[in-house]
């Protein structure tokens, strides 16, 4: 529609769906109530309604399509009906005033960019039925301080929680088998991480998590070299796995990128297996939280 003078809408009886881009770009629309009987909100239906502060969605709605409310940067709260089973791609992307949202128990998938840029969102509960958190789903939710990932989730996509700079702790359940590249990049306040040793981690998944690197370092902690020496499992690849697990810039570099000379890799023989280890003094001590993660992993 793209009518920047429209401020309110009255729906006739019998409306069952809000079509694709119906109210797209209606910048002056402030409040809207959808009638009972509506079952579908189409793609981009309210996208770019910058003045929309509230919307009432009836329980009859079972489908909210992609980017339905994207860019509604004045929208502060919304309740998703219980019949909805999927949060589609970009549905609430850029809703920077959104402080609270309830995701119903029937939802199984949270799509790409679903809550990207919801910078006022402080907490969110992901229901137990969700099995996949797609790429960029919560990227740049900079006020998000806590989130609980349920046991049924198996996949966390690329950049899923990247730049959630207020997130302080996260528990990743054993059901998660894959964490995508840079999934938690720039989560600079993250100090507590509980992670299954069996999970496959993508490139730089915890890069620039500076609080993890600096938190509560204990001078009596064993060095990386000692830890690997005593916990060795006859598997040279364990070093690469530990490196992949940490994915923290400045904590443990990739083996193939190590410099030569006095700070180069040294060979340490353990149970008949030779493994390359870096002996740099700058890397000699690591934070307790990371040490515990490595212990669990090994």
N, C-alpha and C positions, 0 to 999 in steps of 0.2 A: 504493500500500500504506500509506504514512504510518505505519509502525511504528517508534517511536523506541527500542524495546528490542532490535531485531534487530541482531546483531553479525556474523554470518557466514551464508553461503548455500552449499548444495551443490546443484549442478544434476544432473538426471537425464540419461542419454544420450538423444540424439535431439532436444534442444532446438535449434531453428533460428532463433529470434528472441526478443528481449527486448521485450516489448510496451510500449505507451504508458504512462508513469508507473508502471511496475511497482514500482520501488523508490523512488519519489518520497517525500522526507521521512523516509527511514530514517536518522535522525541519528546512530545509534550504529554503523552499518556502517562497518568500517575497511578491509577488504581484500576484493577479490572477483576470482575467476578465471573467465572465461567459457570454456565448453567448445568444443573444435573442432567445427565444423559450424554455429555461429551465424553468420548472414549479415547480420542487421539488428539495430540497436539503436534502439528506437522513441523517439518524442518524449518528452522529459522523463524518460527511463527511470531515471536516477540523479540527477535534479535535487534539490538540497537535501540531499544526503547529506554533511553538514558534516564528518563524521569520516573520510570515505573518503580514505586517503592514497595508495593504489596500486590500479591495475586492470590486469589482463592481458587484452588484446583479441586473439583469435586471427586468423590470416591469412585465415580464411574470411569475415570481416566485410567487406562491400562498401558498406554504407550506415549512416551515423550520422545520425539525424534531429535536428531542431531541439531546442535546449536540453537535449540528452541529459545533459550533465554540468554544467549551469549551477548556480552556487552551491555547487559542491564546493570550498569554500575551504581544505581541507586537502590536496587533491590536488597532489602535487609534480612528478610526471612521468608522461608517457603517450606511447606509440608508436602511431601510427595505421597500420593495415595498408596495404600497397601497393595493394590492390584498391579502396580508397575514392577516389572521384573528386570529391567535394564536401564542403566543411566548411560545414554548414548554419547557419542563423541561431541565434545565442546558444548554440552547442554548448558552448563553454567560458567563457561569460560569467560573471564573478565568481569565477573560479578564482584567487584572489589569492595562493595559495602555489605555483602552477605556475611552475617555473623553466626547464623545458626541454620542448620538444615537437618532434617530427619530422613534417613534412608530406610525404606521399609524392609522388612525381613525377607520378602520375596525376591529382592534384587540379587542376581547372580554375577553380573558383570558391570564393572565401572569402566567406561570407555576412555579412549584417548582424549586428553585435554579436558576431561569432564569438569574439573574444578580448577583448572589452570588460572592463576592470577586472582584467586579469591583471597585477597590479601588481608581481609578482616576476619576470616574464619579462624576461630581459636581452637575448636575441638570438633571432632566428627567421629561417629561410631559406625564402623563398617559391619553390616549384619553377617551372621554366621553362614548364610547361603552363598556369599560371594566367593568365587573360585579364581577370579583373575582381576588384578588391578592393572589396567592398561598403561601404555606409555604416556608420560606427561600428565597423568590423571590429576595429581595434586601439586604440580610444579609451581613454584613461586607463591605458595600459600604461606606467606612470610610471618603470619601471626599464629600459625598452628603450633601449639606447644606439646600436644600429646595425641597419639593415635593408637588404636588397638587393631591389630590385624588378626582376624579370626583364623581358627585352625584349618578351615577348609580351603584357604587361599593356596594356590600352587605356583602362581606366576606373578612377579612384580616387574612391570615393564621398564623400558629405558626411561630415565629421567622422571620416574613416577613421583618421587618426593624431592627432586632436586630444588635447591634454593629455598627450602623450608627452614629459614634461618633462625626460627625460634624453637624448633623441635629439639627437645632435650633428651628424650629417651624413646627407644622403640624396641619392641620384642617381635622378632620374626619367628613364627611358629615352625615346627618341624615339617609341616605339610608343604612349606615352600621349597620347591626344588630348583627354581631359577630366579635370579635377580638380574635385571638388565643393566646395560652399560649406564654409568653415571646416575644410577637410581636415587642415590642420596648425596649427590655432589653438592657442595656448598651448604650443607646442613651444619653451619658453623657453631651452633650451640649444643650439638649432640654430644653428650658425655657418657651415655649408657647404651650399650648395644648388646642384645642377646641374640645369638645367631646359631643356627644348626650347623654342625660340622659337615653335613652332607650337601649343603646348598651349593649350586653352581653360580658363581658371581661374574658379572660382565666387567668389561674394562672400566677402571677408575670409578667403581660403583660407590666408593666412599671418599673420593678425592676432595680435598679442601675441607674436610671435617676437622677444623683446626682444634676444637675443644677436645676431640678424641686424642689428638696427638699430644696435647700439653697437659691433659687432666691428671692430677694426683700421681705424678711420677714418683716411684719409690726407689730410693738409692740402693736398697738391698735387693732389688729385683734382679734375677739372673739375666745375663746378656742373651741376645738372640742366638749367638753361637752356642752357648752353654745349653740353652733350652733345646735346640735342635740336636745337640750331641746326646743328651740324656733321654730324649723322647723319640729318637730315630726309629723308623719302622722299616728299615731295609728298602727304602724307596727314594731314589734321587729326586723324583718328581714332586716330593712333598714340599720342597722349597718353592717351586713354582705355584703350588696350590696355596701355600701360606701367603705368597705375594699376591695372588689373585684374590684371596680372602680379604686381605687388608685394604688393597686398592687405595692407599692413602699417600698422597704426594708428600715426599719428604720423610717418610717413615721407613720404606723399604723399596729400593729401586728394582726394576726388572734386571734379572741376572745378565741378560745380553747387553745391557746398557752400562755395565760397570766400567769404571775407568781403569787404566793400566798404571803401573808404577807401585809406589809404596802403599797405596790405598786400594790395591787391586784385590781380586778374589783370591782366597787362599783355599787350598785343598785340605780337608779334614777327613780322615778315614774313620768310618764308624761301622763296625760289624762287617768289615770287608768291603764296604761300599764307599766309593769316593764321591764327595759332594762339594760343590763350590759354595763357599760362604764368604761374605764380606766382613772384614774386620775393622771397619771404620770406627774411630772413637766417637764420631758424631752420631752414629747409629747404635752405640753400644748399649744404651739403656732405652727401654720403651715403656710407655704408660701402662699402668696396671690393667686397665680395662682391655687393652689390646693383648697383653700377655695372657690374660684369662681366656680370651677368644682363641688364641693360638693353642693354649693347653687343651681346651675343649676339642679343637680341631684335630690335634695330634693324638 
